[in-house]
Amino acid sequence: MKRIARLLRSDLREWFRTRPLDLRFVVAVSVPTVFTIIVALAGYSFFSQYAVAEAGRAAEIGGTLFGLVLFATLLSIAFWVNLHITIQRPLADIQAGVQRLADGALGERFSVERGGGEIGKLAHAANQLNARLETNFQATERLVTERTRDLEAAHSIGSLLLTLRDAQGISERAIALIGERFPAVYHAQVFLIDERRIDAVLHASMGEAGQRLLDHGQRYEVGSRGIIGQVTARGEPIVTQFGDTLRADALLPETRAQLALPLRTGEGMIGALDLHSKQSDAFSEADVRLFTSIADQLSIALLNARVFQESQSALRDIEALNRMLFSSAWETFIEAQRRRPESVAGERAALSELQREAIRTRTLVEQAEGDQVRFAAPIILRTQVLGAVEWEMRRADYTEETRILATELANRLALAADNARLLDETRRTAERERLINTISNKISQQADVAGVLQTAVRELGQALPVTQMSIRLTRDN
């Protein structure tokens, strides 16, 4: 009997565990309740029918009924405990786990899935969902990290390019940084459109293959069928994937994906940035946007370099013109000083060899002879050498402080001489303006043409160092 009861309990337990959740819940709730009610009703009916006839056995019958009711109550409690263990507590564990999952504990796992049944399947499904969420979160976090790193790399590349001023150096530095910061790109190069706006000419390229392309003079006609020709004509990024039907350049056979980006400024297209990858899926939409920002920064850097070079060239031209005008002004001033009777200016041949050396080297030079030292310092004003001044003194008194003082005196002499020249030029300009105004006033006082001509000849002859002067009027045929 015990074995049969044990087998029966085992069969009932297995049946209860494998039934659907709603059936298990109904059985767990209804069976103990119905059994208790049946036992109570049966006991009440039996006791009311046989209590009078079997008065002597009333106590025995009451005890039996009490035992049955107690058994039914314990059975009901056992069912309710089983309901709590098999349904309520697992559901509470799942609810708590879901709450922890909502709070961010993606590594949480539900252990009730080992129990089997609907609750176990629910826990198993929740664990699968949690694992998938954790995987997606890690993938998203990794993608965000990579994008952040790429954005920082793009920003650093742009910041570095803006510090350069040479177009060739900017292009070479840009492709080197792209190859260094972005492992998916194994080759990069820059094309610039020529002055005729006909061809996009290779300007900078990576590695040995790039050097071969540069030596070959790689170029593509703007608007041609190639990816570079199309990008420079349309001004839009183009992604091309290579495979069995479409082959890459012979010098870049490992290319599986190519991204060409336009280089443009406010003045229009200036070239293209060409990127190659060994991965066929290397250039996603996000990658295209990222490299577009780098191409835009490269365009700005190239434009700044061109503007800087043009300004430097204009500045050199202005400086050369200033030097020429300055030199011409000094030549005129010196020549005017030599014509003056009181002038003490000598000829150029009077310069000593030491002075000539100082003028040539633009530095202080010295020569020792016995206990005497002769030294000369150039007279420099605005990068223009005006001459040289020479001293001679005892070697014992010649020190570093003496050399510094001589250089400073030569610089002060240059400033004083230039001030004297400017003052003399201002005086001569004022004298010329005064003379012109005087002659103009005398001419304007004449009432007829003959008087005007005679006055003009007389005054101009007196003002200019000429021996003869005449004015002739002619009729235009």
C-alpha positions in Angstrom: 0.0 0.0 0.0 2.8 2.4 0.9 4.4 1.7 -2.5 1.2 2.2 -4.3 0.6 5.5 -2.4 4.2 6.6 -3.2 3.7 5.8 -6.9 0.4 7.5 -6.8 1.9 10.6 -5.3 4.7 10.5 -7.8 2.3 10.2 -10.7 0.1 13.0 -9.3 3.2 15.2 -8.8 4.4 14.5 -12.4 0.9 15.1 -13.7 0.6 18.3 -11.8 4.0 19.5 -12.9 3.4 18.9 -16.6 -0.1 20.3 -16.8 -0.7 23.9 -18.1 -0.4 26.7 -15.6 -4.1 27.6 -15.7 -5.2 23.9 -15.1 -2.6 23.6 -12.2 -4.0 26.7 -10.7 -7.6 25.5 -10.9 -6.8 22.1 -9.5 -4.6 23.6 -6.7 -7.4 26.0 -5.6 -10.6 24.0 -6.3 -9.7 20.4 -5.2 -8.9 21.1 -1.6 -11.9 23.4 -1.3 -14.4 21.0 -2.9 -13.0 18.1 -0.9 -13.4 20.0 2.4 -17.0 21.1 1.5 -18.0 17.5 0.5 -16.5 16.1 3.7 -18.3 18.7 5.8 -21.7 18.1 4.1 -21.4 14.4 4.2 -20.5 14.4 7.9 -23.4 16.8 8.8 -25.9 14.6 6.9 -24.6 11.4 8.4 -24.5 12.8 11.9 -28.1 14.2 11.6 -29.5 10.8 10.3 -27.8 8.5 12.7 -27.2 10.6 15.8 -30.7 9.7 17.4 -30.6 6.0 16.4 -27.0 5.5 17.3 -26.9 7.8 20.3 -24.2 5.6 21.9 -22.0 6.0 18.9 -22.4 9.8 18.6 -19.1 10.6 20.1 -17.3 8.1 17.9 -19.0 9.5 14.8 -18.2 13.1 15.8 -14.6 12.2 16.3 -14.5 10.5 12.8 -16.1 13.6 11.3 -13.6 15.8 13.1 -10.7 13.8 11.8 -12.1 14.0 8.2 -12.5 17.7 8.4 -9.0 18.1 9.9 -7.6 15.9 7.1 -9.4 18.0 4.5 -8.1 21.2 6.1 -4.5 19.9 6.1 -4.9 18.7 2.6 -6.1 22.2 1.6 -3.2 23.8 3.4 -0.8 21.4 1.6 -2.3 22.4 -1.8 -2.0 26.1 -0.9 1.7 25.6 0.1 2.3 23.8 -3.1 0.6 26.6 -5.0 2.9 29.1 -3.2 6.0 27.1 -3.9 5.3 26.2 -7.5 3.5 29.3 -8.8 3.4 32.3 -6.5 7.1 32.3 -5.4 8.5 31.7 -8.9 6.3 34.5 -10.2 7.5 36.8 -7.5 11.1 35.8 -8.4 10.5 36.6 -12.0 8.8 39.9 -11.1 11.8 40.9 -8.9 14.2 39.8 -11.7 12.3 41.8 -14.3 12.5 44.9 -12.0 16.3 44.4 -11.6 16.5 44.1 -15.4 14.5 47.4 -15.7 17.0 49.0 -13.3 19.9 48.1 -15.6 21.1 44.8 -14.2 21.6 43.2 -17.6 23.6 40.3 -16.2 20.6 39.1 -14.1 19.5 35.5 -14.7 16.4 33.6 -13.5 17.1 30.3 -11.7 13.4 29.1 -11.7 13.8 28.0 -15.3 15.0 24.6 -14.0 11.5 23.9 -12.6 10.0 23.3 -16.0 6.4 24.0 -17.0 5.1 27.3 -18.1 6.9 29.3 -15.4 10.1 27.6 -16.3 9.6 28.4 -19.9 8.7 32.0 -19.0 11.9 32.3 -17.0 13.9 30.7 -19.9 12.4 33.2 -22.3 13.2 36.0 -19.9 16.8 34.8 -19.7 17.1 34.7 -23.4 15.6 38.2 -23.7 18.1 39.4 -21.1 21.0 37.8 -22.8 19.9 39.4 -26.1 19.5 42.8 -24.5 22.9 42.4 -22.9 24.5 41.5 -26.2 22.8 44.4 -28.0 23.8 46.8 -25.2 27.4 45.6 -25.4 27.3 46.0 -29.2 25.8 49.5 -28.9 28.3 50.5 -26.3 31.1 49.2 -28.4 29.7 51.1 -31.5 29.4 54.3 -29.4 33.0 53.9 -28.2 34.2 53.4 -31.8 32.2 56.3 -33.1 33.5 58.5 -30.3 37.1 57.5 -31.0 36.5 58.2 -34.7 35.0 61.6 -34.0 37.9 62.5 -31.8 40.3 61.3 -34.5 38.5 63.4 -37.1 38.6 66.4 -34.8 42.3 66.0 -34.1 43.1 65.5 -37.8 41.2 68.7 -38.6 42.9 70.7 -35.8 46.3 69.5 -36.9 45.7 70.3 -40.6 44.7 73.9 -39.8 48.1 74.5 -38.3 49.9 73.7 -41.5 50.5 76.2 -44.3 51.9 74.1 -47.2 49.4 72.5 -49.5 51.7 69.5 -50.2 52.4 69.0 -46.5 48.7 69.2 -45.7 47.8 66.5 -48.2 50.6 64.2 -47.2 49.9 64.7 -43.5 46.1 64.1 -44.0 46.4 60.8 -45.7 49.1 59.6 -43.2 46.8 60.5 -40.3 43.8 58.8 -41.9 45.8 55.6 -42.4 47.1 55.7 -38.9 43.8 56.5 -37.1 41.4 54.4 -39.2 42.6 50.7 -39.5 39.9 49.9 -42.1 41.6 52.3 -44.6 44.7 50.8 -46.0 45.3 53.3 -48.7 44.4 57.0 -49.1 45.3 59.7 -51.6 44.4 63.2 -52.6 43.5 64.5 -56.1 43.5 68.2 -56.9 41.9 69.8 -60.0 44.4 71.6 -62.2 44.2 75.3 -63.1 42.5 74.5 -66.4 39.7 72.8 -64.5 40.1 69.8 -66.9 41.9 67.0 -64.9 42.0 65.8 -61.3 45.7 65.2 -60.8 47.1 63.0 -58.0 48.7 65.3 -55.4 49.6 62.9 -52.6 49.4 59.1 -52.1 50.4 56.6 -49.5 53.1 54.0 -49.6 55.1 52.4 -52.5 52.0 52.0 -54.7 51.2 55.6 -54.1 54.7 56.7 -55.2 54.3 54.6 -58.4 51.0 56.4 -59.1 52.7 59.8 -58.5 55.6 58.9 -60.8 53.1 57.8 -63.4 51.3 61.1 -63.1 47.9 59.6 -62.3 45.1 61.8 -63.4 41.4 61.6 -64.3 39.4 63.9 -66.5 36.7 65.7 -64.6 33.4 64.1 -65.5 34.9 60.9 -66.8 33.4 57.5 -66.0 35.8 56.7 -63.2 34.9 57.3 -59.5 37.3 60.3 -59.3 36.0 61.8 -62.4 32.4 61.5 -61.2 33.1 62.8 -57.7 34.9 65.9 -59.0 32.1 66.6 -61.4 29.0 65.8 -59.2 30.4 67.0 -55.9 28.9 64.0 -54.0 30.5 61.1 -52.1 30.6 57.8 -54.0 31.1 54.3 -52.6 32.2 51.4 -54.9 32.5 47.8 -54.0 34.8 45.5 -56.0 34.5 41.8 -56.6 34.4 39.2 -59.4 32.7 41.5 -61.9 34.4 44.8 -61.0 38.2 45.0 -60.5 40.2 47.6 -58.6 43.2 49.4 -59.8 46.1 47.1 -60.8 48.4 48.9 -58.3 45.9 48.4 -55.5 44.6 44.9 -56.1 43.5 44.3 -52.4 40.9 47.0 -52.6 37.4 45.7 -51.9 35.7 49.0 -51.2 36.5 52.5 -52.3 35.1 55.8 -51.0 35.7 59.0 -52.9 34.8 62.3 -51.3 34.6 65.8 -52.9 37.0 68.5 -51.7 35.1 71.8 -52.2 35.2 75.3 -51.0 33.0 78.4 -51.5 34.7 78.8 -54.9 33.8 75.3 -56.1 35.4 71.9 -56.4 39.1 71.7 -55.8 39.7 67.9 -55.8 38.8 64.6 -54.2 39.8 62.5 -51.2 40.2 58.8 -52.2 40.0 56.0 -49.6 40.5 52.3 -50.1 39.7 49.4 -47.8 40.3 45.6 -47.9 36.8 45.1 -46.4 33.8 45.1 -48.8 31.5 46.6 -46.1 34.0 49.1 -44.7 32.2 52.3 -45.6 28.7 52.6 -44.0 26.5 55.6 -44.1 28.0 56.7 -40.7 31.5 56.3 -42.1 30.6 58.4 -45.2 29.4 61.2 -42.9 32.5 60.9 -40.7 35.0 61.0 -43.7 33.0 63.8 -45.3 33.7 66.0 -42.3 37.4 65.1 -42.6 37.3 66.0 -46.3 35.6 69.3 -45.5 38.3 70.1 -43.0 41.0 69.1 -45.5 39.4 71.5 -48.1 39.5 74.4 -45.6 43.1 73.7 -44.7 44.1 73.6 -48.4 42.2 76.8 -49.1 43.9 78.5 -46.1 47.2 77.3 -47.4 46.6 78.7 -50.8 45.4 82.0 -49.4 48.5 82.1 -47.1 50.8 81.4 -49.9 49.2 84.1 -52.1 49.4 86.6 -49.2 53.0 85.6 -48.6 53.8 86.1 -52.3 52.1 89.5 -52.3 53.9 90.4 -49.1 57.2 89.5 -50.7 56.4 91.6 -53.8 55.5 94.5 -51.5 58.7 94.1 -49.5 60.7 94.0 -52.7 59.0 97.1 -54.0 59.6 98.9 -50.7 63.2 97.9 -50.8 63.5 99.2 -54.3 61.8 102.5 -53.5 63.8 102.8 -50.3 67.0 102.2 -52.1 66.1 104.6 -54.9 65.2 107.2 -52.4 68.5 106.8 -50.6 70.4 106.9 -53.9 68.6 110.1 -54.8 69.3 111.6 -51.4 73.0 110.6 -51.4 73.4 112.0 -54.9 71.8 115.2 -53.9 74.1 115.5 -50.9 77.2 115.0 -53.0 76.1 117.9 -55.3 76.1 120.3 -52.4 79.3 122.3 -52.0 79.4 121.8 -48.2 78.9 118.0 -48.6 81.5 115.8 -47.0 80.2 112.6 -48.5 82.9 110.6 -50.2 82.8 108.3 -53.2 81.9 104.6 -52.9 85.5 103.7 -53.5 86.4 105.3 -50.2 84.9 102.3 -48.3 87.6 100.2 -46.6 87.8 96.5 -47.0 86.6 96.1 -43.5 83.5 98.2 -44.2 82.9 96.2 -47.4 83.1 93.0 -45.4 80.6 94.3 -42.8 78.2 95.3 -45.6 78.5 91.9 -47.3 78.1 89.9 -44.1 75.6 92.3 -42.5 77.4 91.7 -39.2 80.1 93.4 -37.2 83.6 92.4 -38.4 87.0 93.1 -36.7 90.7 93.0 -37.5 93.5 93.1 -35.0 96.9 94.8 -35.9 99.4 94.8 -33.1 97.9 96.4 -30.0 95.2 98.1 -32.1 91.8 96.7 -33.2 89.8 98.0 -36.2 86.2 96.9 -36.4 83.2 97.9 -38.6 79.4 97.6 -38.1 76.9 97.7 -40.9 74.3 100.5 -40.9 71.0 98.6 -41.5 67.6 100.1 -41.8 64.5 98.0 -42.7 66.6 95.1 -43.9 68.4 97.6 -46.3 72.2 98.1 -45.8 73.0 101.8 -46.0 76.7 101.6 -45.4 79.1 100.8 -42.6 80.8 102.7 -39.8 84.4 101.8 -38.8 86.3 102.4 -35.5 89.8 101.8 -34.3 90.9 101.4 -30.7 93.3 99.7 -28.4 93.0 96.0 -28.0 93.0 96.3 -24.2 89.8 98.4 -24.4 88.0 96.2 -26.9 85.4 94.1 -25.1 82.1 92.4 -25.8 80.4 95.5 -24.4 82.2 97.5 -27.0 80.9 95.4 -29.8 77.3 95.6 -28.5 77.6 99.4 -28.2 79.0 99.7 -31.7 76.1 97.7 -33.2 73.6 99.8 -31.3 75.3 103.0 -32.4 75.2 101.8 -36.0 71.4 101.1 -35.7 70.8 104.5 -34.1 72.9 106.1 -36.9 70.6 104.4 -39.5 67.5 105.8 -37.8 69.0 109.3 -37.6 70.1 109.2 -41.2 66.7 108.1 -42.4 65.0 110.8 -40.3 67.4 113.4 -41.9 66.5 112.0 -45.3 62.8 112.2 -44.6 63.1 115.7 -43.2 65.1 116.8 -46.3 62.6 115.2 -48.6 59.7 116.9 -46.8 61.5 120.3 -47.0 62.2 119.9 -50.7 58.5 118.8 -51.3 57.3 121.9 -49.4 59.7 124.1 -51.4 58.5 122.6 -54.6 54.8 123.1 -53.7 55.6 126.7 -52.6 57.3 127.4 -55.9 54.5 125.9 -58.0 51.9 127.9 -56.1 53.9 131.1 -56.6 54.2 130.5 -60.3 50.5 129.6 -60.6 49.5 132.8 -58.8 51.6 134.9 -61.1 50.3 133.2 -64.2 46.7 133.5 -63.1 47.1 137.3 -62.7 47.7 137.8 -66.4 44.7 138.9 -68.5 45.8 137.7 -72.0 47.5 134.7 -73.6 50.7 136.5 -74.3 51.1 137.6 -70.7 50.4 134.1 -69.5 53.1 132.6 -71.8 55.7 135.3 -71.0 55.1 134.9 -67.3 55.3 131.1 -67.5 58.6 131.2 -69.5 60.2 133.7 -67.2 59.2 132.0 -63.9 59.9 128.5 -65.1 63.3 129.6 -66.5 64.2 131.0 -63.1 62.9 128.0 -61.2 64.6 125.4 -63.3 68.4 125.2 -64.0 68.1 125.6 -67.7 69.8 128.0 -70.2 66.9 128.3 -72.6 63.2 127.7 -72.6 60.4 128.2 -75.1 56.7 127.5 -75.4 55.0 126.8 -78.8 51.3 126.5 -79.4 50.1 124.4 -82.3 46.7 123.9 -84.0 45.3 120.4 -84.1 44.5 119.6 -87.8 
